[in-house]
């Protein structure tokens, strides 16, 4: 993977394995759109903390949400945070332990988190999250109550300081090691979506919607 475009800042510049770096907006957006699980890092009581949560993208901003009482939400709001998103695509087995690796697509973002204060915009962002994962579902749901909306805080961050790092393909061994009688290659990894399971309290006659049957991730 060749270096594409310049790093938007020094802290986003990939220093180790820089040939795997990619700073193109479309590449970064594609990875964010493909994997909703992210890890958000922030400072709590003077020490770093990492919290997994869901993220979704709207234009050039990334969003995440949580309980208004959440430590992660309170400490992230209006502060500098770092977010990481990773998709594991395969285990790479080489002819030496040193050259074992993984195939992956990842994005690291830095920025200042902002609270979506407007309740109308916050609800619209939550709708975007649901519709991104399950197209058509929002219209099937009951309306959010004012209490639920008040108990939920939505954060956003511009995708201005971000870098992608990607590895694909077979192992890269030392030239002399290719003569060794050792199996080498890639074990591909993909997300397996099993058959959805009905809630045992679902009403009789309620059919499973297409966005449930056709759910995909990764």
N, C-alpha and C positions, 0 to 999 in steps of 0.2 A: 504494500500500500504506500503510495508516494505522498509526500507532503503536499497539501492543497491549501492555498491561500496563507496569509500570515496570521499568527496568533493574535487575538484581539487584545491581549494583555500579557504581561510577563508571567503572572501566576497561572494563566491558562496554557502557556507554551509547554508542550510535551518535551521533556528533556531526555528521558530514558526511552529508547525505542521510538525515536522521533519520526522514523519513516512510516510508522503506523498511524501517525497523527492526521487528522482531517479537520479543518476549520470551516468547511462549507456549511452554510445555514441549512441547506436542504438535507444534507447527511445528518446533521444534528437533530433536525425536526423529525426525520424518519425514525431515528432510534427512539426518541422520546415518545412518538406516537405508537411505536410497536410494543413498548414495555411500560405498563402503568406503575409497577412497583419501583420506588426510589428510596434512597437513604438520604436524610437531611441531617447535616451536622451543624451544631451550634454550641455556644458556651453556656454552661450552667454552673453557677457557684465557682467560677474561675477554672473549670475543667471542661474539656470537650466531651460532647455526647452525640451519639448517632441514633436516629430514630427512623425505622422503616415506615413508609406510608404510601398512599396513592398520589400520583401526579398526573396532570393532563395539560395539554398545550392549547392555547388560543392565540393564533397569530404568532407574534414574537414574544409572548409571555408564557411562563410555566406557572401552574397553579397547584396548590395542595390545600387540604383542609383538616380540621380536627375540632375537638371539643373546645369551646371558649375557655374552659378551665385547664386545658392541656398545658403542661410545662413546655412542650415543644412549640406550641403555638405562641405562648406568651414570650418565650425567650427568642423566638425567631422574628416576631413582629417588629418591623422597623430596625432590624439589625442585619449585619452581614452574616450570610449563611453560605454553605457549600452543599450542593445536591449532586448525587451520583446515581446514574441509571446504567445497568449492565444486563446484557443478554448473552448467555452462555450458549455457544453454538457447537462446541466439540472439544474432546480431549485429544491432545496431540502427543503421540508416543514416538519418541525418537530412539536412536541407537545408543544414546548416553543419557544419564539422568539429567545432566546439565541442560540439554536441549529439549527436554520435555516442556510442553506449553499447553495453552488452551486457545481455541478459536472463540472470538468474542466480538461484540460490538458494545461500546461504552461511551457515555457522555458525562463530563464533569462540568458543573456550572457554578459560578461565583456571582454574588450580587447581594443587594439589599432587599430584604423582603418587605412587602407593603400589605397592609390589611385592606381588603375590599370592604369599605365602610358602608357603601350604599346597599341596603337590603335587596333592592331590585336587581342590582348587578351581581350580588353574591348568589342569589337564587338562580340567576341566568348562568353563572359559572358552574354551579352544581348540576344544572340541567345539562350543560355541555359535557361534564364528566360522565354522567349516566348515559347520555346519547352516544358518546364516543365508544363506550364499552358495549352498550345494548341498544342499537338504533331502533327507535320507535317505542321504547319502554316508558319514557317520561309521561306520555299522554295516557298510559294505562294506569298510572299511579294516582292515589289521592293527593290533593294539594298539600304542600308543606304548611304546617301551622306556624304562627308567629313565634311560639315558644321554641319550636324546633330550629327555626332560622336564627333566633337569638342565641341558642345554645351552640351554634356552629360558627366558626370563624374560617373565612377563606383568605389565604395568602397568595400573593402573586410576586413574580420576580421577572424582570426582563431577561431575555436570552441574548445578552450582549457580551458577556464574558463566558464563553463556553468553548470546549474542545471535545472532539470525538477521537477515540482511539480504537482501531479495528485490526484484528488479526484473522486471516483466513488461509486456507491451503494446507499442504503437507508439512511435516517437520523439516527443519533446516539443520542438517548434521554437518560435522566437519568432513572435509572431502575424503579423508582416509577411512572414515567410519562407514561409508557406503559399501565398502567391501566386506563388512562384518555380516555373518549369517544371523542377524537379529531382526525379528519382525518390527516394522515401524509403519505408522500410518495415523489415521484420524478415526476416532469414534464419534460420529455425529450425534448431537443432542438436540432434541426438539421438544416443545411442550405438547403433552398428550392431553386432549380434552375428552373426558369420559362422558357417558350418557348422563344428562341432568337427572336429579332425583327430586321427585315431588315432595313438597312439604306435607307431612302426614295430616295436617289440618286443612288442606286445600279443599275448597268446595267441590262437590260433585259436578261434573260437566265443564269445569274450567280447563280449557285446552292450553297446552304449552305453546307459547309464542315462537315465531321464527327466530327472533334474536336470541332465544335461549337454545334452540336446536342448533343454530349455526354459529355459536360463539367460538371465536378464535383469539389467540393471544400470541405475542412473540414475533 
